[in-house]
Amino acid sequence: MRGAWRLAGLALLAWLVLACPSRAQVLGSLGSIDVPPAAPTAAPPAVPAASSSSGCDCLAGLWLTGELFYLRPNRDGLGVAVVSTTSGGTTSSTLEELSLGGTTAFRVGAGYLVPGSEVDLGAAFTYFRADTQRIITAPAGGSLLGTLATDRDARDATAADAGAALSYAVLDLDAGTSVRVSDSLGLRAFGGVRLASIDQSLKAIYSGGSLGAGTDYVNSPVRYRGAGLTLGGEANCAVWQGWGFYGRARFGLLSGTFDSRFSETAGGSLIDDQSERFFTVTPVGELGAGLSYRGERFSFSVGYQVTDYVNFVNGIGGPGPGGAFGSRRRSDLNFEALTVRFVYSF
């Protein structure tokens, strides 16, 4: 289902650029329709036909924007236990994983189109937090292997109480310029600086089995702080009386520091405590598309967006399902979102 949504978003973005009708086509197919003209000034600057990351759908001056998301973060490395069951002489095992569920997010921003020029400046701040908690128990006659633990007793437990969380805070500072290809199609290019603060946590408490009355507590957080340059573009296709479609893309490279730690406490005693700090460059990409409406001062859009941070789950791991100690957890961090954006210009 997620793959179908991604393909639909990419197809809509391609259609916007390649198949957006000109004004003559719109009038010819729909009859006498009042297509909004360009700004009636003696020497008009290029009208911002599409919004930046801060959401400019305005003609000139200052604008404010607010955006709501319903998103689902996805990442690997959240397996916390292998549960095995024996039936009829056959043993079957399942890796039990945590899943960060759907959550709401927000983006607020402001921008300004410099009078007498085609340049606009904007800033937007995005924030969300997602978390999950799960209790896993071994079935009657079965067993539970704690995959995060290094202690041998914890790898023969009967219960696991595990949780994971993700905190995402990103600030985008952009400058952009726009060009109107036709009365119905506008294009915009933008670029700037992205500042990111992203924290991830993974915890588990194992009990029962060989642990007896004791417990084994594993904590594996990863903290990231970084900044980098991004470039993007947007297309806005007007179809009828302010209604139309938009497509948006942004790509960039962030350079930053990962602070990773792995600690384990068994029976009240610290038995493992590792930490690592390293610097790396991380690619990031965003794609979005949807339906939009542009009025004289107010506009809004509804769409779909997918974001991917390459190799962003990058930290010290436990032994893993196969039992190899000292492994490293590494995978992409991505999320899909349904978005609703509102813009008011002054």
Buried (B, 14 or more C-beta within 10 A) or exposed (E): EEEEEEEEBBEBBEBBBEEBBEBEEBBEEEEEEEBBEEEEEEEEBBBBBBBBBBBBBBBBBEBBBBBBBBBBBBBEBBBBBBBBBEEEEEEEEEEBBBEBEEBEBEBBBBBBBEEEEBBBBBBBBBBBBBBBEBEBBBEEEBBBBBBBBBBEBBBBBBBBBBBBBBBBBBBBBBBBBBBBBBBBBBBBBBBBBBBBBBBBBBBBBBBBBBBEEBBBBBBBBBBBEBBBEBBBBBBBBBBEBBEBBBBBBBBBBBEBEBBBBBBBBBBEEEBBEBEBEEEBEBBBBBBBBBBBBBBEBEBBBEBBBBBBBBEBBBBBBBBBBEEEEEBEBEBBBBBBBBBBBBBBBE
